[in-house]
Amino acid sequence: MCWLRVRSRCRCGQTRRVSNVRYLSLEWIDALSVEVSTSDAMRSAAADHTIGVTQVVNGGPEGTVVYHLQVGDGRASFGPGAADPEDVRFEQDWDTAVAVATDALNAQQAFITGRIRLFGDQQKLQASTPVFAALDAVFTTVRARTDYR
């Protein structure tokens, strides 16, 4: 058997029941890591774009959580810690992160009102819109089994 810890279907085709993961936990980051690394849309976006994005979420149950998305050379990865190299950094508190993740708050509105702070290369961020469209689809696959408490 070759079960993957965070997927409902292993690459070998076998399936298993997947339990919920807590938002921003290491299990949640692992789940997204698997989805990002196996996403054709992410690979396609990574063929045309290069960007390192760090997310910092303060004040949650896990304390401060830092995770990253690294895209380039046809590869995309997601994991704990800061991007290296880091082109863009987003910082926000737990309540804002949960509200955006659950669609209770629009991310652009959170940015405009200062609830999400952006540091780094804004032009590179804007040029990487296809990366974030692909990432949104990946988040959707994990969102259904995420516990936001």
C-alpha positions in Angstrom: 0.0 0.0 0.0 1.2 3.5 -0.7 -1.2 5.8 1.1 -0.5 9.4 1.0 -1.3 11.0 4.3 -3.4 13.8 3.1 -5.1 12.8 -0.1 -8.2 10.8 -0.6 -6.8 9.1 -3.6 -3.2 7.9 -3.7 -1.2 8.0 -7.0 -1.6 4.3 -7.2 -5.4 4.7 -7.4 -6.3 3.4 -4.0 -8.6 5.5 -1.9 -9.1 6.0 1.8 -11.1 8.2 4.1 -9.5 11.6 4.8 -10.1 13.4 8.1 -10.4 17.1 8.5 -7.3 19.2 9.1 -7.1 22.3 11.2 -6.5 25.6 9.4 -2.8 26.6 9.4 -1.7 23.4 11.2 1.2 21.4 9.8 -1.3 18.9 8.6 -3.1 21.6 6.6 0.2 22.8 5.2 1.1 19.2 4.2 -2.3 18.8 2.5 -1.8 21.9 0.4 1.8 20.8 -0.3 0.6 17.6 -1.9 -2.1 19.3 -3.8 0.2 22.1 -5.1 2.9 19.6 -6.2 0.5 17.4 -8.1 -1.6 20.2 -9.7 -1.3 20.4 -13.5 -2.6 24.0 -13.3 0.1 25.0 -10.9 2.8 23.3 -13.0 1.5 25.2 -16.1 1.5 28.5 -14.2 5.0 27.8 -12.9 6.3 27.3 -16.5 5.6 31.0 -17.2 6.0 32.7 -13.9 8.5 32.8 -11.1 7.6 34.1 -7.6 8.2 33.4 -4.0 5.4 34.3 -1.6 5.5 34.2 2.2 2.3 34.3 4.3 2.5 35.3 8.0 -0.5 34.8 10.2 -0.3 36.1 13.7 -2.4 35.3 16.8 -3.9 31.9 15.9 -4.2 28.7 17.9 -0.7 27.7 16.6 0.8 31.1 17.5 2.4 32.8 14.5 2.4 30.6 11.4 4.6 31.2 8.4 4.2 29.3 5.2 5.2 29.9 1.6 4.5 29.3 -2.1 7.5 28.9 -4.4 6.8 28.9 -8.2 9.3 28.8 -11.1 11.0 26.6 -13.7 7.8 24.5 -14.2 7.6 23.6 -10.5 5.5 24.7 -7.6 5.9 24.0 -3.9 4.1 24.9 -0.8 5.4 24.5 2.7 6.2 25.8 6.2 8.6 28.7 6.6 9.4 31.7 4.4 9.9 31.6 0.7 13.5 31.6 -0.5 13.9 33.8 -2.4 11.0 35.9 -1.2 9.5 38.3 -3.6 6.3 39.1 -1.7 5.2 38.9 1.9 1.7 39.1 3.3 1.0 39.6 7.0 -2.4 39.4 8.7 -4.0 38.3 11.9 -5.8 35.0 12.5 -9.3 36.5 12.3 -8.5 38.1 8.9 -7.0 34.9 7.6 -10.0 32.8 8.6 -12.4 35.4 7.2 -10.6 35.5 3.8 -10.2 31.7 3.7 -13.9 31.1 4.3 -15.0 33.8 1.9 -16.5 35.9 4.7 -14.1 38.7 3.7 -12.9 39.6 0.2 -9.1 39.6 0.1 -8.9 42.8 -1.9 -11.1 44.6 0.7 -8.9 43.2 3.5 -5.9 44.7 1.7 -7.5 48.0 1.0 -8.5 48.4 4.7 -5.1 47.4 6.0 -6.1 44.1 7.5 -3.6 42.4 5.1 -0.3 44.1 4.8 1.8 43.6 1.6 5.6 43.9 1.4 7.8 43.4 -1.6 7.5 43.5 -5.4 3.9 44.5 -6.2 4.6 44.4 -10.0 5.7 40.8 -9.8 2.7 40.0 -7.7 0.4 41.5 -10.3 2.2 39.8 -13.2 1.7 36.4 -11.4 -2.2 36.5 -11.4 -2.4 33.1 -13.2 -0.4 31.5 -10.4 -3.0 32.7 -7.8 -5.9 31.6 -10.0 -4.4 28.1 -10.1 -3.7 28.3 -6.3 -7.3 29.2 -5.6 -8.4 25.9 -7.3 -5.9 24.0 -5.0 -7.3 25.8 -1.9 -10.8 24.7 -2.9 -9.8 21.0 -2.8 -8.6 21.4 0.7 -11.1 23.9 2.0 -13.9 21.3 2.2 -12.0 19.3 4.8 -10.5 22.2 6.8 -11.6 23.1 10.3 -11.4 26.8 10.9 -11.7 26.8 14.7 
